[in-house]
Amino acid sequence: MRKLVYYVGVSIDGFIAGPGGEFDFYPVADDMTAWIKDRLPETVPTHMRRDAGVEDAPNRRFDTVVMGSATYQPALDIGVTSPYAHLRQYIASTTLAEIADPGVELVREPLDTVRALKAEEGGKDIWLCGGGRLAAALLPEIDELIIKSYPVVAGAGISAFSGEFHPTVFTPTDRRSFSNGAQVTWFTRAT
């Protein structure tokens, strides 16, 4: 069975973006960028893959991405309607009327969609790209977290999970540190 994996960057105080959707405040480091390009090249947006040197890199972990409309909006703001054309793309929204790009599917019931995707035979895992409200709604289906923890306090913004109080235990399984002070930690759902 395919897994739903929430792979996201988070500040010390638990924000994935600033109040206006900003995410450019995270410190960048060459060793972390190289690790992402080697281990998860499919998480580099299509329009940036050539400059990142991963234009022809195969999808290593994910073949599908699910995101909320606020996570999709920055791509639209720069004229990109299919930010991950190398993946199957699903945008969960109750506010968007339609998506003009045939390579991107609009979904109204993300929980049902994710359950159907997870039940598919074969294929790679499903990347939950964000945002916080969608992550909270999909929490019952999240199998693994890959959290890039950055050494910065945002102070305010979009929480990694924005929903009802629902304590859910995950077990750390691995951790890697980088020269910018960031750490990537893998968590699996506790049984």
SULPE-V284700 format. One record per run of one state. SS is the DSSP state (h for helix, s for strand, l for the rest). FROM is the first residue (numbers start at 1). TO is the last residue. If there is no record, write none. Layout:
BEGIN
[[SS,FROM,TO] [SS,FROM,TO]]
END
This chain:
BEGIN
[[l,1,3] [s,4,10] [l,11,14] [s,15,17] [l,18,29] [h,30,39] [l,40,40] [h,41,43] [l,44,45] [h,46,52] [l,53,61] [s,62,68] [h,69,77] [l,78,87] [s,88,92] [l,93,103] [s,104,107] [l,108,109] [h,110,119] [l,120,124] [s,125,130] [l,131,131] [h,132,141] [s,142,149] [l,150,157] [s,158,159] [l,160,169] [s,170,177] [l,178,182] [s,183,189] [l,190,191]]
END
